Amino acid sequence: MFWAVSATGAIRFWDTRNQQKWSAMLTDYQFADGHYLDVTPDGRYDTNLGPDNEAFRWLVADDPLRSLAPQTFMRNYYEPRLAQRLRQCVAVSGGCARAFPKLVPPTELDRVLPKVSNCPQRQVATREVMFGSSNPAISTPNCASAIPPGSPGRGNSAAKNRSTARRRHA
């Protein structure tokens, strides 16, 4: 294994077992506040930054103008103790293929983020209000309009809609 510090301060590690062609293994970024980010060429990462931290973002080739938070790819690409595990598997012939599962390319992953909005408020009369109590009405969210038709929250099950769609297309 060979390592070098880049002009940006990152430490880069190469696998030197093939003397004809070294392969990049890992880049380690150390931040002044004690945080770190380790990244492999195939996109695996380890960090002590939070999943919503703005210091680390993803750009994907099929949507290069939208940056995504690390949490978008955490399930597939986050590898705890990545640097330590890479050093250990390099020492064993064929060890890295066994130590790390094959990755699905980011372009094939579902990257659609859920839409979150504030639901409009409506006034709901409580039993006390209806019967002359001086208690004011309780304000509760009216989110029914925010739930798309056919979704489980609307009373129609998605499974029922899929089976109906299958019958129409059959």
C-alpha positions in Angstrom: 0.0 0.0 0.0 1.2 3.5 -0.9 -0.1 6.7 0.5 0.4 10.4 -0.3 -1.0 13.7 0.8 -2.6 15.8 -2.0 -2.4 19.5 -2.4 -5.9 19.8 -0.8 -4.7 18.0 2.3 -6.5 14.7 1.5 -4.6 11.5 2.1 -4.8 9.1 -0.8 -4.1 5.4 -0.6 -3.3 3.1 -3.5 -3.1 -0.7 -3.7 0.4 -1.6 -4.9 0.0 -5.3 -5.3 0.0 -5.0 -9.1 3.3 -3.4 -9.8 2.3 -2.6 -13.4 -0.7 -0.5 -12.4 -1.5 0.8 -8.9 -5.2 1.2 -8.1 -6.7 3.9 -6.0 -8.2 2.5 -2.8 -9.3 5.4 -0.6 -9.2 9.1 -0.1 -9.3 10.4 3.5 -10.4 13.9 4.2 -9.7 15.3 7.7 -11.6 18.5 8.7 -10.3 21.1 11.2 -13.2 20.4 13.6 -12.2 16.7 14.0 -14.6 15.3 11.5 -13.5 13.0 8.7 -14.7 11.6 5.4 -13.3 8.4 3.8 -14.3 7.7 0.2 -13.5 4.9 -2.2 -13.5 5.3 -6.0 -16.7 3.2 -6.3 -18.5 5.6 -3.9 -18.4 3.7 -0.6 -17.9 6.1 2.3 -17.4 6.4 6.1 -17.8 9.6 8.0 -18.5 11.0 11.4 -20.5 13.9 9.8 -24.2 13.7 10.2 -26.4 12.4 7.4 -27.7 15.9 6.6 -24.3 17.7 6.8 -23.7 20.2 4.0 -20.0 19.5 3.9 -20.5 16.3 2.0 -22.9 16.1 -1.0 -23.4 13.6 -3.9 -23.6 14.5 -7.6 -24.9 11.8 -9.9 -24.0 11.6 -13.6 -27.6 11.5 -14.8 -28.7 14.6 -12.8 -25.5 16.7 -12.3 -27.2 19.9 -11.3 -28.8 18.5 -8.2 -26.7 17.7 -5.2 -28.0 15.1 -2.7 -27.4 14.6 1.0 -25.4 11.6 2.1 -28.5 10.1 3.6 -29.9 9.5 0.1 -27.2 6.8 -0.5 -26.5 5.8 3.1 -28.2 2.4 2.9 -26.2 1.3 -0.1 -22.8 3.1 0.2 -22.1 3.8 3.9 -19.5 1.4 5.3 -18.5 1.8 9.0 -14.8 1.5 9.6 -14.1 1.7 5.9 -10.4 2.5 6.0 -9.6 -0.2 8.6 -11.6 -2.8 6.7 -9.9 -1.9 3.4 -6.4 -2.2 4.9 -7.4 -5.7 6.3 -8.9 -7.0 3.1 -5.9 -5.9 1.0 -3.7 -8.1 3.1 -5.8 -11.1 2.1 -5.8 -12.3 -1.5 -9.4 -11.7 -2.9 -10.4 -10.5 0.6 -12.0 -7.2 -0.6 -14.4 -8.9 -2.9 -15.7 -10.9 0.1 -15.6 -8.0 2.6 -17.7 -5.6 0.5 -20.9 -6.5 -1.3 -21.3 -5.5 -5.0 -22.7 -2.0 -5.3 -25.7 -0.9 -7.4 -24.7 2.2 -9.4 -26.2 5.4 -8.1 -28.0 6.0 -11.4 -30.1 2.8 -10.7 -31.1 3.7 -7.2 -34.4 5.4 -6.3 -33.3 8.9 -5.5 -36.8 10.5 -5.3 -37.0 12.3 -2.0 -40.4 12.4 -0.3 -42.4 15.7 -0.6 -42.9 17.3 2.8 -45.3 20.2 3.2 -47.2 21.9 6.0 -50.8 20.8 5.8 -53.5 23.5 6.0 -55.1 23.9 9.4 -58.9 23.6 10.0 -61.0 24.3 13.0 -62.6 21.2 14.6 -65.3 21.7 17.2 -64.8 19.6 20.3 -67.7 18.1 22.3 -67.3 20.9 24.9 -67.6 23.6 22.2 -70.7 21.9 20.7 -72.4 21.8 24.1 -71.7 25.4 25.1 -68.4 25.2 26.9 -66.1 28.2 26.8 -63.2 26.1 25.5 -62.1 27.2 22.1 -62.1 24.9 19.1 -59.0 22.7 18.5 -57.0 23.3 15.4 -55.9 20.1 13.7 -54.2 19.5 10.4 -56.3 18.7 7.4 -53.9 16.6 5.4 -56.4 14.6 3.4 -55.9 16.9 0.4 -52.1 16.3 0.6 -52.5 12.5 0.1 -52.6 11.5 -3.5 -55.6 9.5 -4.8 -55.0 5.8 -4.7 -52.5 5.9 -1.9 -53.1 3.8 1.3 -54.0 7.0 3.3 -57.0 7.7 1.0 -58.8 4.4 1.7 -57.8 2.8 -1.7 -54.9 0.4 -1.3 -52.0 0.7 -3.7 -52.1 -3.1 -4.1 -55.8 -2.9 -5.3 -54.8 -0.2 -7.8 -51.9 -2.3 -9.1 -54.1 -5.4 -9.6 -56.7 -3.2 -11.4 -54.0 -1.8 -13.6 -52.8 -5.3 -14.4 -56.3 -6.4 -15.4 -56.7 -3.4 -17.7 -53.4 -4.1 -19.5 -53.8 -7.8 -19.8 
